[in-house]
Amino acid sequence: MTHQLVIKKAGQALPTAHKVLIMLHGRGGSADDILSLSQHLAVSDFALLAPQASNHTWYPYSFLSPVEQNEPSLSSALENITQTVQTAVDSGIRTENIYFFGFSQGACLTLEFLARNAQRYGGAAVIIGGLIGEEIDQTNYQGDFQQTPIFIGTSNPDMHVPVERVHESAKILTAMNADVTVKVYDNFGHSINNEEIEWANKLVFT
């Protein structure tokens, strides 16, 4: 399956905004769902862009499956993010003013995109996610984050994302010169808590 490019918009009008937040929903979710979370984030002056996955799923299998099993959906999903970023750039937004928020499958996709396209961004907050693949293939990753702040919140244990993969991902991103903060919440479950939102606002959005 490949994805059509459908971007839901909210917040400030893109032509007049100075900052953009790209939001990526999880499996079974929607662009509207993830956009609704923005009311809890310190992004009132941001334009909000949320691409919608076809059939509400960015890729069919676990992010820990061999990458080949999730193709062509994974590559198509990454291309959708590329085009969403380009939409912001074409409106005059510099990459250092482009931010990201992702949850679950959207968190994994966010981290994978960032690692493959490292440069100075405004920042990223991801909840319950890690770099994609049965084994992490660092040959896919290049660039310098130039101390882009990245916040990763997660639960331990989590039914979909082992905490070991979260820490492994954070280590790789740090080595690529990202300013990474990881917060692990014991037995919280596969969801977003208020403290994670507070950390995201403190470290990334303000």
For each residue, the residues with C-beta under 8 A, 3 or more apart:
1: 54 55 60 72 73 76
2: 54 72 73 76
3: 51 53 54 58 73 76 77 79 80
4: 54
5: 51 80 83 84
6: 31 51 52
7: 31 49 50 51 52 84 87
8: 31 32 35 49 50 51 52
9: 14 47 48 49 50
10: 35 38 48 50
11: 17 21 38 43 44 46 47 48
12: 16 17 45 46 47 48
13: 16 17 47
14: 9 17 20 47 49 87 88 91 93
15: 91 92
16: 12 13
17: 11 12 13 14 20 45 46 47 91 93
18: 45 93 97
19: 43 45 46 47 93 97 98 99 122
20: 14 17 46 47 48 49 88 91 93 97 98 99
21: 11 38 41 43 46 47 48 49 99 100 101 205
22: 49 50 51 81 84 85 88 98 99 100 101
23: 31 34 35 37 38 48 49 50 100 101 102 106
24: 34 50 51 58 81 100 101 102 103 105 106 107 109 110
25: 29 30 31 33 34 50 52 53 56 103 105 106
26: 29 34 103 104 105 106 107
27: 56 57 58 104 105
28: 56 57
29: 25 26 33 34 56 103 104 106
30: 25 33 34 52 56
31: 6 7 8 23 25 34 35 50 51 52
32: 8 35 36 50
33: 25 29 30 36 37
34: 23 24 25 26 29 30 31 37 50 101 103 106
35: 8 10 23 31 32 38 48 50
36: 32 33 39
37: 23 33 34 40 41 101 103 192
38: 10 11 21 23 35 41 43 46 48 101
39: 36
40: 37 197
41: 21 37 38 101 125 197 200 201 205
42: 201 205 206
43: 11 19 21 38 46 48 99 205
44: 11
45: 12 17 18 19
46: 11 12 17 19 20 21 38 43 99
47: 9 11 12 13 14 17 19 20 21 88 91 93
48: 9 10 11 12 20 21 23 35 38 43
49: 7 8 9 14 20 21 22 23 84 87 88
50: 7 8 9 10 22 23 24 25 31 32 34 35
51: 3 5 6 7 8 22 24 31 80 81 84
52: 6 7 8 25 30 31 56
53: 3 25 56 57 58 77 80
54: 1 2 3 4 57
55: 1
56: 25 27 28 29 30 52 53
57: 27 28 53 54 60 73 105
58: 3 24 27 53 73 74 77 105 106 109
59: 63 70 73 74 77 105 109
60: 1 57 69 70 73
61: 65 69 70
62: 65 160
63: 59 70 105 108 129 130 132 133 160 161
64: 133 134 162 165
65: 61 62 69 70 134
66: 69 70 133 134
67: 70 71 74 132 133 134 137
68: 71
69: 60 61 65 66
70: 59 60 61 63 65 66 67 73 74 132
71: 67 68 74 75
72: 1 2 75 76
73: 1 2 3 57 58 59 60 70 76 77
74: 58 59 67 70 71 77 78 112 132
75: 71 72 78 79
76: 1 2 3 72 73 79 80
77: 3 53 58 59 73 74 80 81 109
78: 74 75 81 82 109 112 113 116
79: 3 75 76 82 83
80: 3 5 51 53 76 77 83 84
81: 22 24 51 77 78 84 85 109 110 113
82: 78 79 85 86 113 117
83: 5 79 80 86 87
84: 5 7 22 49 51 80 81 87 88
85: 22 81 82 88 89 95 98
86: 82 83 89 90
87: 7 14 49 83 84 90 91
88: 14 20 22 47 49 84 85 91 93 98
89: 85 86 92 93 94 95 98
90: 86 87
91: 14 15 17 20 47 87 88
92: 15 89
93: 14 17 18 19 20 47 88 89 97 98
94: 89 97 98
95: 85 89 98 119 120 121
96: 120 121 122
97: 18 19 20 93 94 122
98: 19 20 22 85 88 89 93 94 95 121 122
99: 19 20 21 22 43 46 121 122 123 124 204 205
100: 21 22 23 24 110 113 114 121 123 124 125 126
101: 21 22 23 24 34 37 38 41 110 124 125 126 200
102: 23 24 106 107 108 109 110 111 124 125 126 127 129
103: 24 25 26 29 34 37 106 107 126 127 128 129 192
104: 26 27 29 107 108 127 128 129 160 161 190
105: 24 25 26 27 57 58 59 63 108 109 129
106: 23 24 25 26 29 34 58 102 103 109 110 126 129
107: 24 26 102 103 104 110 111 126 127 128 129 130 152 161
108: 63 102 104 105 111 112 129 130 131 132 161
109: 24 58 59 77 78 81 102 105 106 112 113 129 132
110: 24 81 100 101 102 106 107 113 114 124 126 129
111: 102 107 108 114 115 124 126 129 130 131 132 150 152 169 173
112: 74 78 108 109 115 116 131 132
113: 78 81 82 100 109 110 116 117
114: 100 110 111 117 118 121 124 145 148 150 173 178
115: 111 112 118 131 140 141 169 172 173 176
116: 78 112 113 140 141 142
117: 82 113 114 143
118: 114 115 141 142 143 144 145 148 176 177 178
119: 95 143 144 145 146 148
120: 95 96 144 145 146 147 148
121: 95 96 98 99 100 114 124 145 148
122: 19 96 97 98 99 148 204
123: 99 100 148 149 150 151 203 204 205
124: 99 100 101 102 110 111 114 121 148 149 150 151 204
125: 41 100 101 102 150 151 153 196 199 200 203 204 205
126: 100 101 102 103 106 107 110 111 129 150 151 152 153
127: 102 103 104 107 152 153 154 192 196
128: 103 104 107 153 154 155 158 160 161 190
129: 63 102 103 104 105 106 107 108 109 110 111 126 152 154 161 166 169
130: 63 107 108 111 161 162 165 166 168 169
131: 108 111 112 115 136 165 168 169 172
132: 63 67 70 74 108 109 111 112
133: 63 64 66 67 136 137
134: 64 65 66 67
135:
136: 131 133 168 169 172
137: 67 133 140
138: 141 172
139:
140: 115 116 137
141: 115 116 118 138 172 176
142: 116 118
143: 117 118 119 176
144: 118 119 120 176 177
145: 114 118 119 120 121 148 150 173 176 177 178 179
146: 119 120 177
147: 120 177 178 179
148: 114 118 119 120 121 122 123 124 145 178 179
149: 123 124 178 179 181 203 204
150: 111 114 123 124 125 126 145 173 178 179 180 181 204
151: 123 124 125 126 180 181 183 196 199 200 203 204
152: 107 111 126 127 129 166 169 170 180 181 182 183
153: 125 126 127 128 182 183 184 185 192 193 195 196 199 200
154: 127 128 129 158 161 163 166 182 183 184 185
155: 128 158 184 185 186 187 188 189 190 191
156: 163 184 185 186 187
157: 162 163 187
158: 128 154 155 161 162 163 189 190
159: 190
160: 62 63 104 128 190
161: 63 104 107 108 128 129 130 154 158 165 166
162: 64 130 157 158 165 166
163: 154 156 157 158 166 167 184
164: 167 168
165: 64 130 131 161 162 168 169
166: 129 130 152 154 161 162 163 169 170 182 184
167: 163 164 170 171 182
168: 130 131 136 164 165 171 172
169: 111 115 129 130 131 136 152 165 166 172 173
170: 152 166 167 173 174 180 182
171: 167 168 174 175
172: 115 131 136 138 141 168 169 175 176
173: 111 114 115 145 150 169 170 176 178 180
174: 170 171 177 178 180
175: 171 172
176: 115 118 141 143 144 145 172 173
177: 118 144 145 146 147 174
178: 114 118 145 147 148 149 150 173 174
179: 145 147 148 149 150
180: 150 151 152 170 173 174
181: 149 150 151 152 199 203
182: 152 153 154 166 167 170
183: 151 152 153 154 195 196 199
184: 153 154 155 156 163 166
185: 153 154 155 156 188 193 195 196
186: 155 156
187: 155 156 157
188: 155 185 191 193
189: 155 158
190: 104 128 155 158 159 160
191: 155 188
192: 37 103 127 153 196 197
193: 153 185 188 196 197
194: 197 198
195: 153 183 185 198 199
196: 125 127 151 153 183 185 192 193 199 200
197: 40 41 192 193 194 200 201
198: 194 195 201 202
199: 125 151 153 181 183 195 196 202 203
200: 41 101 125 151 153 196 197 203 204 205
201: 41 42 197 198 204 205 206
202: 198 199 206
203: 123 125 149 151 181 199 200
204: 99 122 123 124 125 149 150 151 200 201
205: 21 41 42 43 99 123 125 200 201
206: 42 201 202
